[in-house]
Amino acid sequence: MSRRPDHLPARPTWRCRACGIAWPCSPAKLRLLAEYRDDHPALLVRLATLREEAAVHLGGSGSSAELVERFTGWATAHRQG
């Protein structure tokens, strides 16, 4: 029996290793929320760091606003309500 890959980003494409969709996928978001449940500011710092790394890798394939929403927008919205 082979182990499924974790829902982690495959660099430089920033697709999920497990499900192939744009990372962070839903399972990755849930894992991150659980991992950082007691330190939401640290989650936002982590996601912003990853967003900047993705921006370098993806070059012109995504707008800045799209990357902000993809990497940090959901986490900010989650915290607000």
TASUL-V414405 format. One record per pair of residues at least 6 apart in sequence whose C-alpha atoms are under 8 Angstrom apart, sorted by the first residue. I is the first residue (numbers start at 1). J is the second residue. Records with the same first field share a line. If there is no record, write none. Layout:
I = J, J
This chain:
4 = 18
5 = 17, 18
6 = 17, 18
7 = 16, 17, 18, 19, 24, 25, 27, 28
8 = 16, 17, 18, 23, 24, 28
9 = 15, 16, 17, 23, 24
10 = 16, 17
11 = 57
12 = 54, 57, 58
13 = 57, 58
14 = 22, 23, 54, 58
15 = 21, 22, 23, 24
16 = 22, 23, 24, 25
23 = 70
24 = 70, 71
32 = 43
33 = 43
36 = 42, 43
40 = 79
43 = 75
44 = 72, 75, 76
47 = 71, 72
48 = 71, 72
50 = 71
51 = 67, 68, 71, 72
55 = 62, 64, 67
